[in-house]
Amino acid sequence: MKGKEIVVYSDGVSFNNSRNAGSGVAFFEKNGAKETYLCGAYQSLMKASNNYAEYYALILAQALCLISGVKNPSFKTDSQILANQVHANNSSGKNHILFALKEIIIKLFARLGGPIQL
């Protein structure tokens, strides 16, 4: 995947916001307006909130990018809170767990150099 324009979609899900949670990522190669599926990964989290699953999905995506040598990927998420917190525009109040995850994500983004979009 080196040298290609890569778009990484991440998503987390939690049934009843407390159990049967999971996180998934999908990698696509972008060629103009067309995106071609390359690979994906899923991690079962058992008991977790939806926000935790969303963060976990993004961390999983970033770890896979680092392992596979992807440079400057574009990350996409459907989680407004995740995107806002990564961009330091959080209006939902303080949450120490999310703050710690945010710090990890910011450091990974700094190493990868890629933007995150909704």
ABEGO torsion letter per residue (X at the ends): XBGBBBBBBBBBBBBGGABGBBBBBBBBBBBEABBBBABBBBBBAEBBBAAAAAAAAAAAAAAAAAAAGBBGBBBBBABAAAAAAAAGABAAEBBAAAAAAAAAAAAAAAAAGBBBBX
